Amino acid sequence: MKNKTLEELALYRAALATQAAVQRTQLSQAAIPLRGGLAMADRGLAAVHHIAKRPVLLVGTLAFAAAFRPKRVAGWLMQGWEIWRMALTVKRHLSRS
């Protein structure tokens, strides 16, 4: 009786492992169109983390640019603010779902 149960468990485990392998392959194939966008998002996050660790770099760059092109820097700040607000809105909507 014990051997039969162990054999059944081994077969069940093998079936689950096969199913997981098939699902991994399907997921990998479904993600192919997303790779370019995800890579770009990854680079963007890396840049944000880099700048977040060095706030003096951001402030210095903005101050330098503002000295020569204040209207352009004001435009960048406005765009950044809008992007920040949109990101917070999306985050709130996703957390509700």
C-alpha positions in Angstrom: 0.0 0.0 0.0 2.8 2.4 0.9 4.7 1.7 -2.3 1.6 2.4 -4.4 1.0 5.7 -2.7 4.7 6.7 -3.2 4.4 5.7 -6.8 1.3 7.8 -7.3 3.0 10.8 -5.6 6.0 10.4 -7.8 3.8 10.3 -10.9 1.9 13.3 -9.7 5.1 15.2 -9.0 6.4 14.4 -12.5 3.2 15.6 -14.0 3.4 18.9 -12.1 7.0 19.4 -13.1 6.0 18.8 -16.8 3.1 21.2 -16.5 5.4 23.9 -14.9 7.9 23.5 -17.7 5.2 24.0 -20.3 3.8 27.1 -18.5 7.4 28.6 -18.2 7.8 28.1 -22.0 4.4 29.7 -22.7 5.1 32.7 -20.4 8.5 33.2 -22.0 7.0 33.2 -25.4 4.2 35.6 -24.3 6.8 38.0 -22.9 8.9 38.3 -26.1 7.0 41.4 -27.4 7.4 43.1 -24.0 11.2 42.7 -23.7 12.1 46.0 -25.4 9.8 48.0 -23.3 10.8 46.2 -20.1 14.4 46.7 -20.9 13.8 50.4 -21.4 11.9 50.6 -18.1 14.7 48.8 -16.3 17.2 51.3 -17.6 15.0 54.1 -16.5 14.6 52.7 -13.0 18.4 52.2 -12.8 18.8 55.9 -13.8 16.3 57.0 -11.2 18.0 54.9 -8.5 21.4 56.4 -9.6 20.1 59.9 -9.3 18.2 59.2 -6.1 21.5 58.2 -4.5 23.1 61.4 -5.7 20.6 64.3 -5.2 23.4 66.8 -5.5 24.0 65.7 -9.1 20.3 66.4 -10.0 20.2 69.7 -8.2 23.5 70.8 -9.7 22.5 69.8 -13.2 19.2 71.7 -12.9 20.9 74.7 -11.5 23.4 74.8 -14.3 20.7 74.4 -16.9 18.5 77.0 -15.3 21.3 79.5 -15.5 21.4 79.2 -19.2 17.9 78.1 -20.2 15.4 78.9 -17.4 12.3 78.5 -19.6 13.4 75.0 -20.7 14.1 73.9 -17.1 10.7 75.2 -16.1 9.2 73.2 -18.8 11.1 70.1 -17.7 9.9 70.6 -14.1 6.3 70.9 -15.3 6.6 67.8 -17.3 8.2 65.9 -14.5 5.4 67.1 -12.1 2.7 65.8 -14.6 4.5 62.5 -15.0 4.7 62.1 -11.2 1.0 62.9 -10.8 0.1 60.4 -13.5 2.3 57.7 -11.9 0.6 58.2 -8.5 -2.9 58.0 -10.1 -1.9 54.8 -11.9 -0.5 53.4 -8.7 -3.7 54.2 -6.8 -5.9 52.6 -9.5 -3.7 49.5 -9.5 -3.8 49.1 -5.8 -7.6 49.2 -5.8 -7.8 46.3 -8.3 
